[in-house]
Amino acid sequence: MRPFEVLPAELILEMMENMGVSDLTSFALCNKKLFGIFKENQATVMTTSLLRLVELEQILLIYTVDKRDFASNAMLHPRRISVDIGRGDDKLVDLMQSAVAFRDGKLICPRKIVLKTEDLSRIWTLVKVVDWWVEHYPRFRWHKNPEDTRCLRPSEEHRLRKAITRWWLYSECFHGKYARSPFLPRLLEADDRLYHIRLLSSTEIRELEDLWETFRSTVQRDICSSISDKDWDRIPWGWDDWRTKDIVSTYMKLDPTQAKHLITHSPLLGKPAIIQAARQSQPDFAEQQETLSWAIQTVLQERLLLMSNAFTDIPASGIIDEDRFFDENDVFTADAWATGKPPLSRQEIMSYPIRPPKYIAYGDDGRDLDFQF
């Protein structure tokens, strides 16, 4: 007799509510009994599992961001997000609840959003993509020294999951379907791209930067390269290092789902198919390169500019414990700007020299001059 056939449904349900998203998906598909219990309690089980995620707020923002967030002073508008689990008077369960806030002297009331079971299923899919990146991150991180590869510790996974979804949220807002500025963000400027980064502490920015550089090397190795017919080595796209850099920076606009697809299937796809898939993933894919690198460096410059002269640099701090900077006095872990703006008056900002606008570099999808679709 199968072991789960004799267990009461209540015990199985409790087990489900303590599983992660990917594990629960696999578990529920083991047999008809488990799947039936899951379907009967789907909204409750999914909600319980999601509420344990450290990255839940970012996932919900990714799922609910829309054109309203790009209105003046409306980026990442506060939200109250609930899910309808369809059970009695207490059928609404809060997933995210922002407080009433002030922006530029104006009262901002949270936008109310009620999710259904089908929304949970779509959010579930997003979380499984994060799970995939967590599972494969050690291979990406230690690809030059595979003998050092190990599983992530809980603290490392915690940091990684947050960094992945912060990258994803930025990509959703500024590398995808929404209208983009042709200029790079400037120091101390009111810019939505900088707003995303300023909400983070300096340590969290460094963690995001660490993930971003790991992603850069992964894109260059696993997406923007071809296998040599002679020795099976990977050859970077582009006829020189400068073009290779431009190609990689263009493909770094892919979000985690799009990048996962190409990384997974690139061994079976030729260069033309990879280029075609990338061009179809985003409108005007080849027009611009990514801007997250610039936004990160700009905010780090802002932080250093406003610190005392005792600090000459913001120390690097990565995802992996061995790459961490021990911030004994919480100087760099408690310096996030909750308003998304520098803590300066308008007069103080105007006292700094204004840098001339700089265009975002042109993109390059890697097509050869004689390339034909």
C-alpha positions in Angstrom: 0.0 0.0 0.0 1.3 3.5 -0.9 2.2 5.4 2.3 0.1 8.5 1.6 -3.0 6.4 0.9 -3.4 5.7 4.7 -2.6 9.2 6.0 -5.6 11.3 6.9 -6.3 14.3 4.7 -5.8 16.7 7.5 -2.2 15.6 8.0 -1.5 15.7 4.3 -2.9 19.2 4.2 -0.7 20.3 7.0 2.4 18.9 5.2 1.4 20.8 2.1 1.1 24.1 4.0 4.7 23.7 5.1 6.2 23.0 1.7 7.9 25.4 -0.7 6.3 26.2 -4.1 8.3 23.9 -6.3 8.2 21.0 -3.8 4.5 21.4 -3.2 3.9 21.3 -7.0 5.8 18.1 -7.4 4.2 16.6 -4.3 0.6 17.4 -5.4 1.2 15.7 -8.7 2.3 12.4 -7.2 -1.1 10.7 -7.3 -4.8 11.5 -7.5 -5.4 11.6 -3.8 -2.8 14.2 -3.2 -3.9 16.2 -6.2 -7.5 16.1 -5.0 -6.6 17.4 -1.6 -4.6 20.2 -3.1 -7.3 21.2 -5.6 -10.0 21.2 -2.8 -7.8 23.6 -0.7 -5.9 25.3 -3.5 -6.3 28.9 -2.5 -5.6 28.3 1.2 -2.6 26.1 0.6 -1.1 28.5 -2.0 -1.7 31.5 0.2 0.0 29.9 3.2 3.0 28.9 1.1 3.3 32.3 -0.4 3.2 34.1 2.9 6.4 32.4 4.0 8.4 33.8 1.0 11.0 36.5 1.8 10.5 37.9 -1.7 6.7 38.0 -1.6 6.5 41.8 -1.7 8.7 42.1 -4.8 6.8 39.2 -6.5 3.5 40.9 -5.9 4.8 44.2 -7.3 6.1 42.4 -10.4 2.7 40.9 -10.9 0.6 44.0 -10.3 2.8 46.8 -11.9 1.0 48.6 -14.7 1.1 51.9 -16.6 -0.4 53.7 -13.6 2.9 53.3 -11.8 4.6 55.4 -14.4 2.5 58.5 -13.8 4.3 61.4 -12.0 5.4 60.4 -8.5 3.4 57.2 -8.7 6.2 54.6 -9.1 5.5 51.5 -7.0 2.4 53.1 -5.7 1.5 51.7 -2.2 -0.8 48.6 -2.4 -3.1 46.6 -0.3 -3.2 43.2 -2.0 -5.6 40.5 -0.7 -6.5 37.1 -2.0 -10.1 35.7 -2.0 -9.8 32.2 -0.6 -13.6 31.8 -0.8 -14.2 30.5 2.8 -16.8 32.2 5.0 -16.7 35.8 6.3 -12.9 35.8 6.5 -12.4 34.9 2.9 -10.0 37.8 2.2 -6.4 37.2 3.4 -3.9 40.1 3.1 -0.7 39.3 1.2 0.6 42.9 1.3 -0.6 45.9 3.2 1.1 49.3 2.7 0.3 52.1 5.2 -1.1 55.4 4.1 1.9 57.5 3.1 2.9 61.0 2.1 4.7 61.9 -1.1 5.7 65.5 -1.7 3.2 66.6 0.8 0.3 64.6 -0.7 -1.6 61.9 1.0 -1.2 58.6 -0.8 -3.8 55.9 -0.1 -2.9 52.3 -1.0 -4.3 50.8 -4.2 -6.6 48.0 -3.3 -6.2 44.8 -5.3 -8.1 41.5 -4.7 -6.6 38.4 -6.3 -8.4 35.2 -7.3 -7.2 31.6 -7.4 -6.1 32.0 -11.1 -3.9 35.0 -10.0 -2.3 32.8 -7.4 -1.5 30.2 -10.1 0.3 32.8 -12.1 2.2 34.1 -9.1 3.0 30.5 -8.4 4.7 30.3 -11.8 6.8 33.4 -11.0 8.0 31.9 -7.8 9.0 28.7 -9.5 11.2 30.7 -11.8 12.9 32.2 -8.7 13.3 28.6 -7.4 15.0 27.7 -10.6 17.5 30.5 -10.3 18.2 29.6 -6.7 18.8 25.9 -7.7 21.2 26.8 -10.5 22.9 29.8 -9.0 25.8 27.7 -7.5 26.7 26.5 -11.0 26.7 30.0 -12.3 28.6 31.4 -9.3 31.4 28.8 -9.3 31.6 28.0 -13.0 35.3 28.7 -13.0 35.9 26.5 -10.0 33.3 23.8 -10.2 35.1 21.8 -7.4 34.0 24.6 -5.0 30.3 24.3 -5.9 28.0 23.7 -2.9 24.4 24.2 -1.9 23.4 27.6 -0.6 23.0 28.2 3.1 19.6 29.6 4.3 21.1 33.1 4.8 22.5 33.1 1.2 19.2 31.9 -0.3 17.4 34.6 1.6 19.7 37.3 0.0 19.6 35.7 -3.4 15.8 35.5 -3.6 15.4 39.1 -2.8 18.1 40.1 -5.2 16.5 38.1 -8.0 13.1 39.7 -7.6 14.6 43.2 -7.3 16.4 42.6 -10.7 13.1 41.2 -12.1 11.1 44.2 -10.9 13.6 46.6 -12.4 13.6 44.6 -15.7 9.8 44.6 -15.8 9.6 48.4 -15.4 12.5 49.6 -17.4 13.8 46.9 -19.8 10.4 45.6 -21.1 7.2 46.8 -22.6 6.8 50.2 -21.0 8.1 53.4 -22.6 11.7 54.1 -21.7 13.8 57.2 -21.5 16.5 57.5 -24.1 18.9 59.0 -21.4 20.8 57.4 -18.6 19.8 58.4 -15.0 21.8 61.3 -13.5 23.2 61.8 -10.1 20.7 63.2 -7.5 18.0 63.4 -10.2 14.3 62.5 -9.6 14.3 59.3 -11.8 12.1 56.2 -11.5 15.1 53.9 -12.2 17.1 55.4 -9.3 14.0 55.3 -7.2 14.0 51.5 -7.3 17.7 51.4 -6.1 17.4 54.1 -3.5 14.8 52.1 -1.6 17.6 49.6 -0.8 20.4 49.8 1.8 23.9 50.1 0.5 24.5 46.5 1.4 21.4 45.3 -0.5 22.6 47.3 -3.5 26.0 45.6 -3.4 24.2 42.2 -3.2 22.2 43.1 -6.3 25.4 44.2 -8.0 27.0 40.9 -7.1 24.1 38.9 -8.6 24.1 41.2 -11.7 27.8 40.5 -12.4 27.1 36.8 -12.0 24.3 37.1 -14.5 26.6 39.0 -16.9 29.1 36.2 -17.0 26.3 33.7 -17.4 24.8 35.6 -20.3 28.1 35.8 -22.1 28.9 32.1 -21.5 25.5 30.4 -21.9 23.5 32.7 -24.3 25.8 35.0 -26.3 28.3 32.4 -27.5 28.6 29.6 -30.0 30.3 26.3 -29.8 33.4 25.9 -32.0 33.4 23.2 -34.6 37.1 22.5 -34.0 37.5 22.1 -30.2 34.0 22.5 -28.7 35.0 25.6 -26.9 32.5 28.5 -26.6 33.3 31.5 -28.8 31.8 34.8 -27.7 29.6 36.6 -30.2 31.1 39.7 -31.8 34.3 40.4 -33.7 36.1 42.1 -30.8 35.8 42.7 -27.0 33.8 45.9 -27.4 31.1 44.4 -29.6 30.9 41.4 -27.3 30.4 43.7 -24.3 27.6 45.5 -26.2 25.9 42.3 -27.1 26.0 40.9 -23.6 24.7 44.3 -22.1 21.8 44.1 -24.6 20.8 40.5 -23.6 21.0 41.5 -19.9 17.7 43.3 -20.5 16.0 39.8 -20.4 14.0 39.2 -17.3 14.6 36.0 -15.2 11.9 34.0 -17.1 13.2 35.0 -20.6 16.8 34.4 -19.6 16.0 31.0 -18.0 14.4 29.9 -21.3 17.4 30.8 -23.4 19.9 29.4 -20.9 18.0 26.1 -20.8 17.5 25.8 -24.5 20.7 27.5 -25.9 22.5 24.1 -26.4 19.7 23.1 -28.8 19.3 26.4 -30.5 21.6 28.0 -33.1 22.6 31.6 -33.0 19.8 32.7 -35.4 17.1 31.1 -33.2 18.5 32.7 -30.0 18.5 36.1 -31.6 15.0 35.6 -32.9 13.7 34.5 -29.5 15.3 37.5 -27.8 13.8 39.9 -30.4 10.4 38.4 -29.9 10.6 38.6 -26.1 10.6 42.5 -25.9 9.6 45.3 -28.2 12.6 47.1 -29.8 14.9 44.6 -28.1 18.1 45.7 -29.9 17.5 49.5 -29.6 19.2 50.0 -26.1 21.5 48.2 -23.7 20.6 47.6 -20.0 20.5 50.4 -17.5 20.6 48.6 -14.2 24.4 48.7 -14.0 24.3 52.5 -14.4 21.5 52.9 -11.9 23.4 50.9 -9.3 26.6 52.8 -9.7 24.8 56.2 -9.6 23.1 55.4 -6.3 26.3 54.1 -4.8 27.9 57.4 -5.8 25.1 59.3 -4.2 25.4 57.4 -0.9 29.2 58.0 -0.8 28.7 61.7 -1.7 26.4 62.2 1.3 28.5 60.3 3.8 31.0 61.8 6.1 34.6 62.2 4.9 35.5 59.2 7.0 34.2 56.9 4.3 36.1 56.6 1.0 34.2 53.7 -0.4 31.1 51.5 0.1 32.5 48.0 0.7 31.6 45.2 -1.6 29.1 42.7 -0.1 27.9 39.7 -2.0 25.3 36.9 -1.9 27.7 34.2 -0.6 28.7 34.4 3.1 32.4 34.4 2.2 31.8 37.6 0.2 30.0 39.4 2.9 31.2 42.6 4.6 30.7 42.6 8.3 28.9 45.9 9.0 29.4 46.1 12.8 27.9 49.5 13.2 25.1 49.1 10.7 26.4 52.0 8.6 25.6 50.3 5.3 22.7 48.1 6.3 20.4 50.9 7.6 20.9 53.7 5.1 18.0 53.0 2.7 16.1 56.1 1.5 12.5 55.3 2.3 11.2 58.1 0.0 13.3 56.9 -3.0 14.9 60.3 -3.1 18.1 61.8 -1.7 17.6 63.3 1.8 18.4 66.8 0.5 16.4 69.9 0.0 15.8 71.2 -3.5 18.3 74.0 -2.8 20.9 71.5 -1.6 20.5 69.4 -4.7 20.8 72.5 -7.0 24.1 73.4 -5.3 25.7 70.3 -6.9 26.9 70.6 -10.5 24.4 69.3 -13.1 25.8 66.7 -15.3 24.9 66.8 -19.0 22.4 64.2 -20.2 23.9 61.0 -21.7 22.2 58.7 -24.1 21.8 55.0 -23.3 24.2 53.0 -25.5 22.7 51.5 -28.6 21.9 47.8 -28.3 23.3 45.0 -30.3 21.6 41.6 -30.7 24.6 39.9 -32.3 23.3 39.7 -35.8 26.0 39.5 -38.5 25.9 42.0 -41.4 24.6 39.4 -43.8 22.1 37.9 -41.2 18.6 37.1 -42.5 15.6 36.0 -40.5 
